[in-house]
Amino acid sequence: MNEFYLDDGSYDELLNLLNNQHFVEKAGYQTDMEFLSDDWWLRDTAVIENVVKRDGMWEIHLVFAHHLQPQKLIKRVIARYASKDKAEMSAWYMRRLAAKDQRGTLKVNLDDFGFCYS
């Protein structure tokens, strides 16, 4: 295993850039971080489960996408399983639990993305 090495010149330059950051940056506004607490749209999301094989395990990803604005979405890794069948079954249950509309009537239409396949 290779150890990470940073020579003295690069380290000094890194410290200099970090020190100068204080002088060139300006304070942000409260509105700059509102996207973290602006979660009203999650009430109207379609939940899509996705099971992906990664590093020998099956990961469950849940995608929360607004049904009217599908570009507004959040993707989260929920759990990992060794068995594909168990992961798919758990993903189905997790999607049902996470969905605000248990019937699954909120859907995302791929045509809303405006893809051009030509």
N, C-alpha and C positions, 0 to 999 in steps of 0.2 A: 504494500500500500504506500503510495507516495504521500509524503507530508507536504503541506502547503508551505511555501516559502515566499516571503515578500522582502525584497532587498531594501536597504536603508533609504535609498533615494526615493523609491516609490512610496515607502511608508511616510517619509517626511512630506512628500507632495500630497498624500492623502490627508494627513493632519492639517496641512496648510489649507486645502480646499474646504475641509470641515470647519476650520476656524473662520474662513472668509464667508462661509454660508451665512453666518450671523449678520454680516454687514450688507449682504446683497438681497436677502430675503425680506419680505414684509409680512406683517401679521395678516392672517386670513380673517374672513368674516364668518359669523355664525352660520350664514346661509351656505357656506362652502361645504359644510358637513351635514346638512339637513338630509341628504340622501340616506344616511345611516338610520335616522329615525323616521323617515318618510316611508312607512310600510303600509299605508292605507290600501294600496293596490293589491296586497297579498290576499285580501278578502275575496277577490274575483279572479283567482288564478286556477288554471288547469294544471293538474299535477301529472307529470309523465315519469314513469319509472324506466330505468335503463340499467341493465345488468352487463357489466364489462369485466372481462378477464384481465387481471393485472397482477404481475409478480406471482403467478401461480394461485391466486385467490380470485374469487368472484366478488366484485364490488357492486354495491347497490347505489346508484346515483338517482336522486330525485330532482326533477327540473320543475320549478314553479314558474309558469308563464302566464301573463295576463291575457285573458281570452280576447280582448279588444285591441291590445297593443302587444303582439307576441314578441317584439324586440325587447320588451321589458321583462327580463327573466332572471332567476337565480338558480344556480345548480349547486347541489350539496352532495357530498359523499356521506352516506348514512351508515353503512355497515359493510363488513367483509365476511364471506363464507368460503369454506373449502369445497362445498358441493354446489354445483350449478342449480340443481333442482331445488335445494333449500333456499338458495339466493333468489330464484325466480318466485317461489312461493312467498317468501318474506317481503320481496319487493311489491308484490301485488297487495298484500295486507298493509304495508306501509303507505302505499299510494292511497288506499281507501281511507286510512286513518288521517293522513295529512290533507286530503281533499276537503274543502269546505262544503262542496256539493257531493255528497256520498253517492248519488246516482251516476255521477260521471258525465253529466250533460254539458259541462263547460269543456269545450274543445278548442284546440288551436288549429287553424286552417293554414296549411303550407302556402296557399295562394296569397295570404296576407303579407308574406315576406317579400314579395315582388322579385323573385329570382328570375333571371334570364338565362335559359339553358342553351342559347345559340352562341 
